[in-house]
Structures are given as C-alpha cells and as structure tokens.
Amino acid sequence: MKLRFFEMIVFAVIIGKIFIIGVTTTVSSFCEFYKFNKPAIINILSSDNRYNNALTTYTGFDTGYGFFAPNVSSNFIIISKSVTDDKTYFSDDLLSTTEGKSRFLSINNIFLKNMDEDKQKIRINHVILKQINKYFESKYHEKFQTYTFLYDYPTLKDTKLNRTGRLIKIDSIK
C-alpha cells in the first residue's frame, strides 16, 4: 500500500514538472519570438539545474518544441543557377556525405535568426550566400547566381486539393 502511494506521488511530481516545463518553454519561446519581456515567474520556474536537465532529457522535453510544436519548422532552400548554361544546383549538392548534408541544413537556423529588420543581421545572410556562390564558381569554373527561398508548406486544405508548397524568394547574390 505504501509503495503504491509513493508511486502515485512520484507520478504526480513528474506530470506536474512536465506541465510546468511545457508552460515555461511555451511562454519563453513566445516572448523570445515576439520580443516581449519574459514574466519573472517564468525565469524562476525555468531555472537550469541538473535535476531539471536530467528530467527534460529523460522525458524528451529538451527537444526544443513548446510554442512552435504544432507548426512545421520553416525551411530555407538555397539554389545556385549557372549564368552561362542555365543549370540549376541545390547547395547541398556541394557535399558528398550524409553527415555533411545534415550539418549544412543547420544553416536554416542561421537564416531564420537573421530574418530581422536589423541590417547587420541581414548582412550575415549575404556573407553566407556569397561564400556558397564563390564555392560554386570555383568548383564549376563559371559564373553563378545564388538564391535563397523560403519553402511555404501547403495547408491541409491545399493538400486535399493536391496542391504542393511553393518557394518564396528571400534573397539573391550574383
């Protein structure tokens, strides 16, 4: 009987902690995204300590979801187009290993964080695009134009109508 009571207490504590972590990550993500100040109670509840880290790792709450969990992460697609013969290459074609290609996808985070009205942050995206463009030019010995597109995922309604996503042009470099 005592063991059952102890199990119920542990279960309630874990569920309560998971609920608190869910609420704090949702509020923190929301405030960070919309540039609001976080409420003081959120800072108190979301303090980092080794017990909190162990629990979040064990339960899978350290995966970075929260406010954006029901949404699909935005994806940038970088395409380089040869100016002379009109051939098109995806920028991950520069890499030959699966690990390299998956690491290259982390550039999405850089582009997403730099999508701001701050001119300095936008310059960082230009530098990255210029480097990709230079690499294509040195590899294929011809001039390229590199574009960044944001992939717009289709809505459920569009999916039912057999419509696919579309590419929204964000930036380009010659």
MDTraj code that builds the backbone (N, CA, C; nanometers):
import mdtraj as md
import numpy as np

residues = "MET LYS LEU ARG PHE PHE GLU MET ILE VAL PHE ALA VAL ILE ILE GLY LYS ILE PHE ILE ILE GLY VAL THR THR THR VAL SER SER PHE CYS GLU PHE TYR LYS PHE ASN LYS PRO ALA ILE ILE ASN ILE LEU SER SER ASP ASN ARG TYR ASN ASN ALA LEU THR THR TYR THR GLY PHE ASP THR GLY TYR GLY PHE PHE ALA PRO ASN VAL SER SER ASN PHE ILE ILE ILE SER LYS SER VAL THR ASP ASP LYS THR TYR PHE SER ASP ASP LEU LEU SER THR THR GLU GLY LYS SER ARG PHE LEU SER ILE ASN ASN ILE PHE LEU LYS ASN MET ASP GLU ASP LYS GLN LYS ILE ARG ILE ASN HIS VAL ILE LEU LYS GLN ILE ASN LYS TYR PHE GLU SER LYS TYR HIS GLU LYS PHE GLN THR TYR THR PHE LEU TYR ASP TYR PRO THR LEU LYS ASP THR LYS LEU ASN ARG THR GLY ARG LEU ILE LYS ILE ASP SER ILE LYS".split()
xyz = np.array([
    [0.0817, -0.1185, 0.0000],
    [0.0000, 0.0000, 0.0000],
    [0.0869, 0.1261, 0.0000],
    [0.1951, 0.1248, 0.0858],
    [0.2839, 0.2394, 0.0923],
    [0.3573, 0.2578, -0.0411],
    [0.3949, 0.1466, -0.1055],
    [0.4647, 0.1541, -0.2329],
    [0.3752, 0.2167, -0.3394],
    [0.2506, 0.1803, -0.3421],
    [0.1552, 0.2352, -0.4386],
    [0.1369, 0.3860, -0.4169],
    [0.1291, 0.4277, -0.2910],
    [0.1154, 0.5688, -0.2591],
    [0.2397, 0.6459, -0.3038],
    [0.3580, 0.5894, -0.2797],
    [0.4841, 0.6510, -0.3206],
    [0.4913, 0.6642, -0.4732],
    [0.4488, 0.5597, -0.5448],
    [0.4477, 0.5636, -0.6912],
    [0.3548, 0.6732, -0.7424],
    [0.2407, 0.6890, -0.6784],
    [0.1455, 0.7925, -0.7194],
    [0.2029, 0.9331, -0.6950],
    [0.2748, 0.9502, -0.5859],
    [0.3372, 1.0801, -0.5560],
    [0.4448, 1.1107, -0.6611],
    [0.5295, 1.0125, -0.6918],
    [0.6341, 1.0320, -0.7924],
    [0.5708, 1.0626, -0.9279],
    [0.4674, 0.9902, -0.9619],
    [0.3966, 1.0126, -1.0890],
    [0.3402, 1.1553, -1.0942],
    [0.2781, 1.2005, -0.9867],
    [0.2197, 1.3349, -0.9816],
    [0.3280, 1.4426, -0.9924],
    [0.4416, 1.4208, -0.9282],
    [0.5520, 1.5175, -0.9354],
    [0.6059, 1.5261, -1.0780],
    [0.6244, 1.4112, -1.1422],
    [0.6765, 1.4100, -1.2796],
    [0.5777, 1.4780, -1.3738],
    [0.4503, 1.4454, -1.3639],
    [0.3490, 1.5080, -1.4502],
    [0.3421, 1.6581, -1.4238],
    [0.3476, 1.6978, -1.2975],
    [0.3462, 1.8397, -1.2637],
    [0.4670, 1.9123, -1.3209],
    [0.5835, 1.8508, -1.3084],
    [0.7060, 1.9120, -1.3609],
    [0.6999, 1.9222, -1.5132],
    [0.6509, 1.8196, -1.5799],
    [0.6374, 1.8224, -1.7256],
    [0.5413, 1.9344, -1.7671],
    [0.4331, 1.9500, -1.6951],
    [0.3372, 2.0576, -1.7244],
    [0.4045, 2.1942, -1.7078],
    [0.4787, 2.2119, -1.5990],
    [0.5475, 2.3389, -1.5746],
    [0.6502, 2.3661, -1.6838],
    [0.7266, 2.2640, -1.7227],
    [0.8262, 2.2808, -1.8291],
    [0.7569, 2.3172, -1.9597],
    [0.6458, 2.2530, -1.9888],
    [0.5717, 2.2841, -2.1114],
    [0.5237, 2.4276, -2.1141],
    [0.4691, 2.4733, -2.0030],
    [0.4190, 2.6110, -1.9960],
    [0.5347, 2.7105, -2.0042],
    [0.6432, 2.6845, -1.9310],
    [0.7545, 2.7804, -1.9314],
    [0.8231, 2.7870, -2.0681],
    [0.8409, 2.6735, -2.1362],
    [0.9044, 2.6793, -2.2688],
    [0.8121, 2.7463, -2.3700],
    [0.6824, 2.7244, -2.3559],
    [0.5881, 2.7898, -2.4467],
    [0.5921, 2.9412, -2.4283],
    [0.5856, 2.9869, -2.3042],
    [0.5879, 3.1309, -2.2770],
    [0.7232, 3.1900, -2.3161],
    [0.8323, 3.1208, -2.2848],
    [0.9660, 3.1705, -2.3202],
    [0.9822, 3.1830, -2.4709],
    [0.9401, 3.0813, -2.5448],
    [0.9505, 3.0844, -2.6913],
    [0.8646, 3.1955, -2.7490],
    [0.7447, 3.2090, -2.6974],
    [0.6537, 3.3136, -2.7436],
    [0.7147, 3.4518, -2.7210],
    [0.7656, 3.4742, -2.5996],
    [0.8230, 3.6045, -2.5658],
    [0.9488, 3.6322, -2.6477],
    [1.0306, 3.5308, -2.6704],
    [1.1517, 3.5490, -2.7498],
    [1.1163, 3.5801, -2.8950],
    [1.0203, 3.5083, -2.9496],
    [0.9825, 3.5270, -3.0901],
    [0.9208, 3.6640, -3.1141],
    [0.8314, 3.7061, -3.0253],
    [0.7633, 3.8341, -3.0428],
    [0.8313, 3.9492, -2.9686],
    [0.9513, 3.9213, -2.9147],
    [1.0346, 4.0223, -2.8494],
    [0.9648, 4.0909, -2.7319],
    [0.8995, 4.0097, -2.6481],
    [0.8416, 4.0583, -2.5235],
    [0.9370, 4.0245, -2.4093],
    [0.9233, 4.0944, -2.2992],
    [0.9982, 4.0589, -2.1789],
    [0.9291, 3.9407, -2.1128],
    [1.0098, 3.8441, -2.0694],
    [0.9527, 3.7279, -2.0012],
    [0.9061, 3.7672, -1.8617],
    [0.7923, 3.7131, -1.8188],
    [0.7478, 3.7383, -1.6809],
    [0.8486, 3.6791, -1.5809],
    [0.8623, 3.7423, -1.4674],
    [0.9597, 3.6988, -1.3668],
    [0.9336, 3.5560, -1.3203],
    [0.8067, 3.5178, -1.3111],
    [0.7741, 3.3822, -1.2644],
    [0.8283, 3.2756, -1.3599],
    [0.8343, 3.3073, -1.4888],
    [0.8881, 3.2128, -1.5866],
    [1.0372, 3.1935, -1.5645],
    [1.1090, 3.3007, -1.5343],
    [1.2526, 3.2886, -1.5055],
    [1.2773, 3.2046, -1.3813],
    [1.1916, 3.2188, -1.2828],
    [1.2061, 3.1397, -1.1598],
    [1.1762, 2.9929, -1.1858],
    [1.0670, 2.9660, -1.2585],
    [1.0267, 2.8272, -1.2837],
    [1.1179, 2.7539, -1.3812],
    [1.1816, 2.8277, -1.4705],
    [1.2631, 2.7609, -1.5720],
    [1.4119, 2.7675, -1.5404],
    [1.4458, 2.7804, -1.4144],
    [1.5876, 2.7863, -1.3783],
    [1.6554, 2.6542, -1.4145],
    [1.7764, 2.6664, -1.4686],
    [1.8511, 2.5471, -1.5091],
    [1.9237, 2.4884, -1.3898],
    [1.9020, 2.3618, -1.3678],
    [1.9787, 2.2878, -1.2691],
    [1.9908, 2.1438, -1.3173],
    [2.0722, 2.0653, -1.2545],
    [2.0980, 1.9310, -1.3057],
    [1.9767, 1.8389, -1.2949],
    [1.8886, 1.8607, -1.1986],
    [1.7691, 1.7776, -1.1879],
    [1.6725, 1.8091, -1.3022],
    [1.6580, 1.9369, -1.3296],
    [1.5715, 1.9791, -1.4393],
    [1.6258, 1.9252, -1.5719],
    [1.7564, 1.9346, -1.5927],
    [1.8164, 1.8851, -1.7166],
    [1.8007, 1.7342, -1.7309],
    [1.8172, 1.6607, -1.6214],
    [1.8004, 1.5155, -1.6280],
    [1.6563, 1.4790, -1.6627],
    [1.5615, 1.5487, -1.6032],
    [1.4209, 1.5195, -1.6291],
    [1.3831, 1.5547, -1.7723],
    [1.4282, 1.6692, -1.8193],
    [1.3926, 1.7079, -1.9566],
    [1.4559, 1.6148, -2.0587],
    [1.5756, 1.5686, -2.0332],
    [1.6397, 1.4739, -2.1244],
    [1.5664, 1.3405, -2.1219],
    [1.5315, 1.2940, -2.0045],
    [1.4640, 1.1654, -1.9907],
    [1.3250, 1.1664, -2.0547],
    [1.2529, 1.2754, -2.0391],
    [1.1163, 1.2815, -2.0911],
    [1.1089, 1.3310, -2.2350],
    [1.2196, 1.3844, -2.2883],
    [1.2201, 1.4319, -2.4258],
    [1.1782, 1.5766, -2.4399],
    [1.1649, 1.6475, -2.3290],
    [1.1239, 1.7878, -2.3350],
    [1.2387, 1.8809, -2.3727],
    [1.3594, 1.8291, -2.3871],
    [1.4719, 1.9141, -2.4254],
    [1.4889, 1.9211, -2.5772],
    [1.3869, 1.8804, -2.6506],
    [1.3962, 1.8774, -2.7965],
    [1.3716, 2.0127, -2.8597],
    [1.3303, 2.1123, -2.7836],
    [1.3163, 2.2468, -2.8358],
    [1.1812, 2.2794, -2.8922],
    [1.0815, 2.2008, -2.8610],
    [0.9488, 2.2343, -2.9105],
    [0.8861, 2.3330, -2.8138],
    [0.7621, 2.3311, -2.7864],
    [0.6990, 2.4289, -2.6982],
    [0.5941, 2.5039, -2.7755],
    [0.6088, 2.6344, -2.7829],
    [0.5109, 2.7185, -2.8512],
    [0.4957, 2.6789, -2.9975],
    [0.6040, 2.6370, -3.0618],
    [0.6009, 2.6069, -3.2042],
    [0.5782, 2.4589, -3.2332],
    [0.5441, 2.3800, -3.1339],
    [0.5311, 2.2358, -3.1525],
    [0.4328, 2.1966, -3.2625],
    [0.3151, 2.2578, -3.2739],
    [0.2241, 2.2128, -3.3790],
    [0.2639, 2.2610, -3.5184],
    [0.3580, 2.3534, -3.5256],
    [0.3972, 2.4083, -3.6546],
    [0.5153, 2.3318, -3.7123],
    [0.5281, 2.3382, -3.8422],
    [0.6425, 2.2789, -3.9090],
    [0.7487, 2.3868, -3.9192],
    [0.8712, 2.3513, -3.8894],
    [0.9792, 2.4479, -3.8954],
    [0.9957, 2.5016, -4.0370],
    [1.0222, 2.6306, -4.0472],
    [1.0450, 2.6899, -4.1780],
    [1.1740, 2.6350, -4.2357],
    [1.1748, 2.6168, -4.3646],
    [1.2904, 2.5601, -4.4312],
    [1.3360, 2.6527, -4.5415],
    [1.4634, 2.6861, -4.5419],
    [1.5198, 2.7651, -4.6489],
    [1.5822, 2.6713, -4.7504],
    [1.5664, 2.7044, -4.8764],
    [1.6264, 2.6268, -4.9836],
    [1.7192, 2.7210, -5.0581],
    [1.8442, 2.6794, -5.0713],
    [1.9430, 2.7616, -5.1392],
    [1.9725, 2.6961, -5.2737],
    [1.9500, 2.7712, -5.3799],
    [1.9668, 2.7205, -5.5161],
    [2.0662, 2.8096, -5.5892],
    [2.1611, 2.7472, -5.6559],
    [2.2576, 2.8214, -5.7368],
    [2.2326, 2.7890, -5.8829],
    [2.2269, 2.8940, -5.9632],
    [2.1951, 2.8791, -6.1045],
    [2.3113, 2.9336, -6.1868],
    [2.3589, 2.8518, -6.2813],
    [2.4671, 2.8947, -6.3678],
    [2.4164, 3.0039, -6.4617],
    [2.4936, 3.1118, -6.4748],
    [2.4544, 3.2221, -6.5606],
    [2.4747, 3.1861, -6.7082],
    [2.5772, 3.1039, -6.7364],
    [2.6101, 3.0737, -6.8762],
    [2.5228, 2.9656, -6.9380],
    [2.5027, 2.8542, -6.8686],
    [2.4265, 2.7449, -6.9310],
    [2.2937, 2.7137, -6.8629],
    [2.2523, 2.7954, -6.7677],
    [2.1211, 2.7837, -6.7027],
    [2.0994, 2.6543, -6.6247],
    [2.2073, 2.5874, -6.5848],
    [2.1932, 2.4685, -6.4995],
    [2.1652, 2.5128, -6.3568],
    [2.0836, 2.4350, -6.2869],
    [2.0458, 2.4676, -6.1504],
    [2.0990, 2.3606, -6.0559],
    [2.1557, 2.4045, -5.9427],
    [2.2104, 2.3145, -5.8420],
    [2.1536, 2.3527, -5.7060],
    [2.1230, 2.2502, -5.6274],
    [2.0900, 2.2742, -5.4876],
    [2.2217, 2.2862, -5.4128],
    [2.2276, 2.3737, -5.3165],
    [2.3540, 2.3989, -5.2490],
    [2.4031, 2.2796, -5.1688],
    [2.3145, 2.1913, -5.1285],
    [2.3647, 2.0738, -5.0574],
    [2.4293, 1.9741, -5.1538],
    [2.4243, 2.0003, -5.2853],
    [2.4952, 1.9168, -5.3821],
    [2.6462, 1.9326, -5.3687],
    [2.6898, 2.0379, -5.3013],
    [2.8325, 2.0590, -5.2807],
    [2.8917, 1.9554, -5.1873],
    [2.8078, 1.8932, -5.1086],
    [2.8546, 1.7989, -5.0063],
    [2.8268, 1.6564, -5.0497],
    [2.9185, 1.5669, -5.0145],
    [2.9029, 1.4292, -5.0605],
    [2.8547, 1.3325, -4.9522],
    [2.8739, 1.3660, -4.8263],
    [2.8335, 1.2746, -4.7194],
    [2.6991, 1.3156, -4.6600],
    [2.6294, 1.2195, -4.6050],
    [2.5013, 1.2471, -4.5401],
    [2.5205, 1.3373, -4.4194],
    [2.6276, 1.3158, -4.3452],
    [2.6542, 1.3989, -4.2277],
    [2.6785, 1.5439, -4.2691],
    [2.7541, 1.5641, -4.3761],
    [2.7794, 1.6987, -4.4249],
    [2.6518, 1.7673, -4.4680],
    [2.5650, 1.6919, -4.5368],
    [2.4376, 1.7497, -4.5819],
    [2.3484, 1.7850, -4.4633],
    [2.3464, 1.7008, -4.3617],
    [2.2625, 1.7318, -4.2455],
    [2.3188, 1.8505, -4.1678],
    [2.4505, 1.8639, -4.1631],
    [2.5099, 1.9808, -4.0971],
    [2.4822, 2.1072, -4.1771],
    [2.4818, 2.0935, -4.3090],
    [2.4526, 2.2087, -4.3944],
    [2.3113, 2.2596, -4.3687],
    [2.2204, 2.1702, -4.3336],
    [2.0829, 2.2121, -4.3053],
    [2.0736, 2.3018, -4.1820],
    [2.1764, 2.2978, -4.0978],
    [2.1746, 2.3846, -3.9800],
    [2.1849, 2.5315, -4.0200],
    [2.2198, 2.5563, -4.1448],
    [2.2232, 2.6944, -4.1944],
    [2.0828, 2.7552, -4.1908],
    [1.9807, 2.6690, -4.1936],
    [1.8429, 2.7191, -4.1811],
    [1.8250, 2.7999, -4.0549],
    [1.8843, 2.7527, -3.9454],
    [1.8727, 2.8250, -3.8188],
    [1.9371, 2.9626, -3.8280],
    [2.0500, 2.9705, -3.8976],
    [2.1181, 3.0991, -3.9116],
    [2.0311, 3.1952, -3.9917],
    [1.9780, 3.1473, -4.1040],
    [1.8939, 3.2337, -4.1862],
    [1.7682, 3.2768, -4.1107],
    [1.7075, 3.1841, -4.0374],
    [1.5852, 3.2159, -3.9653],
    [1.6108, 3.3202, -3.8558],
    [1.7214, 3.3063, -3.7827],
    [1.7530, 3.4022, -3.6764],
    [1.7890, 3.5392, -3.7324],
    [1.8407, 3.5419, -3.8551],
    [1.8821, 3.6687, -3.9136],
    [1.7739, 3.7344, -3.9981],
    [1.6562, 3.6767, -4.0029],
    [1.5445, 3.7390, -4.0740],
    [1.4852, 3.8437, -3.9813],
    [1.5402, 3.9610, -3.9893],
    [1.5038, 4.0679, -3.8981],
    [1.5155, 4.2002, -3.9732],
    [1.4695, 4.3057, -3.9143],
    [1.4830, 4.4364, -3.9764],
    [1.6211, 4.4955, -3.9513],
    [1.7014, 4.4298, -3.8688],
    [1.8363, 4.4754, -3.8398],
    [1.9256, 4.4484, -3.9615],
    [1.9808, 4.5540, -4.0182],
    [2.0629, 4.5433, -4.1402],
    [2.1870, 4.4580, -4.1179],
    [2.2431, 4.4628, -3.9981],
    [2.3639, 4.3857, -3.9683],
    [2.3361, 4.2361, -3.9758],
    [2.2213, 4.1937, -3.9259],
    [2.1856, 4.0523, -3.9313],
    [2.1621, 4.0063, -4.0745],
    [2.1025, 4.0912, -4.1551],
    [2.0777, 4.0557, -4.2950],
    [2.2097, 4.0439, -4.3703],
    [2.3097, 4.1255, -4.3336],
    [2.4420, 4.1160, -4.3967],
    [2.5059, 3.9801, -4.3731],
    [2.4799, 3.9203, -4.2589],
    [2.5347, 3.7877, -4.2307],
    [2.4815, 3.6875, -4.3328],
    [2.3531, 3.6955, -4.3643],
    [2.2959, 3.6074, -4.4671],
    [2.3622, 3.6313, -4.6027],
    [2.3907, 3.7577, -4.6351],
    [2.4580, 3.7895, -4.7611],
    [2.5983, 3.7278, -4.7662],
    [2.6700, 3.7335, -4.6549],
    [2.8044, 3.6754, -4.6497],
    [2.7977, 3.5249, -4.6737],
    [2.7025, 3.4589, -4.6115],
    [2.6871, 3.3141, -4.6299],
    [2.6550, 3.2827, -4.7756],
    [2.5620, 3.3575, -4.8342],
    [2.5263, 3.3346, -4.9749],
    [2.6444, 3.3609, -5.0677],
    [2.7226, 3.4648, -5.0402],
    [2.8399, 3.4939, -5.1230],
    [2.9408, 3.3795, -5.1175],
    [2.9587, 3.3226, -4.9992],
    [3.0531, 3.2114, -4.9859],
    [3.0051, 3.0883, -5.0630],
    [2.8755, 3.0610, -5.0553],
    [2.8198, 2.9482, -5.1313],
    [2.8362, 2.9752, -5.2808],
    [2.8086, 3.0968, -5.3223],
    [2.8204, 3.1344, -5.4633],
    [2.9654, 3.1209, -5.5113],
    [3.0612, 3.1691, -5.4314],
    [3.2035, 3.1586, -5.4669],
    [3.2465, 3.0131, -5.4779],
    [3.1948, 2.9300, -5.3895],
    [3.2322, 2.7896, -5.3929],
    [3.1831, 2.7235, -5.5220],
    [3.0601, 2.7534, -5.5619],
    [3.0086, 2.7005, -5.6880],
    [3.0915, 2.7505, -5.8060],
    [3.1276, 2.8781, -5.8047],
    [3.2063, 2.9339, -5.9148],
    [3.3441, 2.8695, -5.9230],
    [3.4049, 2.8428, -5.8081],
    [3.5369, 2.7788, -5.8110],
    [3.5270, 2.6308, -5.8479],
    [3.4201, 2.5664, -5.8111],
    [3.4054, 2.4234, -5.8419],
    [3.3738, 2.4002, -5.9894],
    [3.2880, 2.4827, -6.0485],
    [3.2439, 2.4601, -6.1864],
    [3.3063, 2.5584, -6.2865],
    [3.3886, 2.6531, -6.2396],
    [3.4600, 2.7490, -6.3245],
    [3.3673, 2.8268, -6.4170],
    [3.2593, 2.8759, -6.3618],
    [3.1676, 2.9628, -6.4359],
    [3.0945, 3.0529, -6.3370],
    [3.0236, 3.1508, -6.3870],
    [2.9515, 3.2456, -6.3022],
    [2.8186, 3.1857, -6.2561],
    [2.7833, 3.2154, -6.1309],
    [2.6590, 3.1661, -6.0731],
    [2.5815, 3.2795, -6.0080],
    [2.4526, 3.2581, -5.9966],
    [2.3671, 3.3431, -5.9145],
    [2.3017, 3.2504, -5.8124],
    [2.3114, 3.2872, -5.6859],
    [2.2603, 3.2024, -5.5778],
    [2.1387, 3.2697, -5.5152],
    [2.0341, 3.1906, -5.4984],
    [1.9069, 3.2394, -5.4453],
    [1.8752, 3.1680, -5.3147],
    [1.8070, 3.2399, -5.2268],
    [1.7519, 3.1793, -5.1058],
    [1.6006, 3.1868, -5.1156],
    [1.5378, 3.0718, -5.0959],
    [1.3927, 3.0639, -5.0970],
    [1.3451, 3.0108, -4.9635],
    [1.2304, 3.0567, -4.9208],
    [1.1631, 3.0009, -4.8039],
    [1.0557, 2.9079, -4.8563],
    [1.0592, 2.7823, -4.8106],
    [0.9603, 2.6857, -4.8558],
    [0.8318, 2.7071, -4.7778],
    [0.7256, 2.7358, -4.8485],
    [0.5945, 2.7566, -4.7886],
    [0.5179, 2.6249, -4.7965],
    [0.5053, 2.5588, -4.6825],
    [0.4366, 2.4307, -4.6790],
    [0.2884, 2.4481, -4.7123],
    [0.2308, 2.3516, -4.7835],
    [0.0877, 2.3636, -4.8154],
    [0.0012, 2.3454, -4.6903],
    [-0.1130, 2.4110, -4.6882],
    [-0.2070, 2.3952, -4.5781],
    [-0.2809, 2.2624, -4.5949],
    [-0.3547, 2.2231, -4.4945],
    [-0.4328, 2.0998, -4.5061],
    [-0.5335, 2.1103, -4.6203],
    [-0.5918, 2.2270, -4.6352],
    [-0.6875, 2.2482, -4.7435],
    [-0.6188, 2.2325, -4.8794],
    [-0.4984, 2.2898, -4.8933],
    [-0.4226, 2.2762, -5.0177],
    [-0.3850, 2.1308, -5.0450],
    [-0.3527, 2.0579, -4.9401],
    [-0.3156, 1.9171, -4.9558],
    [-0.4331, 1.8365, -5.0094],
    [-0.5526, 1.8648, -4.9595],
    [-0.6717, 1.7946, -5.0078],
    [-0.6986, 1.8244, -5.1546],
    [-0.6573, 1.9430, -5.2005],
    [-0.6753, 1.9818, -5.3401],
    [-0.5537, 1.9445, -5.4257],
    [-0.4632, 1.8627, -5.3690],
    [-0.3411, 1.8158, -5.4362],
    [-0.2486, 1.9295, -5.4775],
    [-0.2483, 2.0371, -5.4030],
    [-0.1549, 2.1464, -5.4277],
    [-0.0290, 2.1220, -5.3464],
    [0.0828, 2.1599, -5.4032],
    [0.2093, 2.1440, -5.3318],
    [0.2512, 2.2785, -5.2738],
    [0.3604, 2.2771, -5.2004],
    [0.4126, 2.4008, -5.1437],
    [0.4706, 2.4885, -5.2525],
    [0.5113, 2.6072, -5.2113],
    [0.5694, 2.6990, -5.3082],
    [0.6953, 2.7600, -5.2490],
    [0.7790, 2.8129, -5.3355],
    [0.9020, 2.8769, -5.2927],
    [0.8838, 3.0285, -5.2953],
    [0.9185, 3.0916, -5.1846],
    [0.9098, 3.2365, -5.1742],
    [1.0535, 3.2909, -5.1753],
    [1.0854, 3.3728, -5.2764],
    [1.2218, 3.4251, -5.2896],
    [1.2505, 3.5235, -5.1766],
    [1.3613, 3.4996, -5.1072],
    [1.4019, 3.5823, -4.9940],
    [1.5172, 3.6746, -5.0337],
    [1.6170, 3.6185, -5.1020],
    [1.7373, 3.6940, -5.1296],
    [1.8100, 3.6308, -5.2487],
    [1.9037, 3.7062, -5.3071],
    [1.9886, 3.6506, -5.4130],
    [2.1213, 3.7233, -5.4166],
    [2.2221, 3.6540, -5.4670],
    [2.3579, 3.7075, -5.4782],
    [2.4123, 3.6721, -5.6155],
    [2.4770, 3.7687, -5.6803],
    [2.5430, 3.7430, -5.8099],
    [2.6902, 3.7289, -5.7899],
])
top = md.Topology()
chain = top.add_chain()
for i, resn in enumerate(residues, 1):
    res = top.add_residue(resn, chain, resSeq=i)
    for name in ("N", "CA", "C"):
        top.add_atom(name, md.element.get_by_symbol(name[0]), res)
traj = md.Trajectory(xyz[None], top)
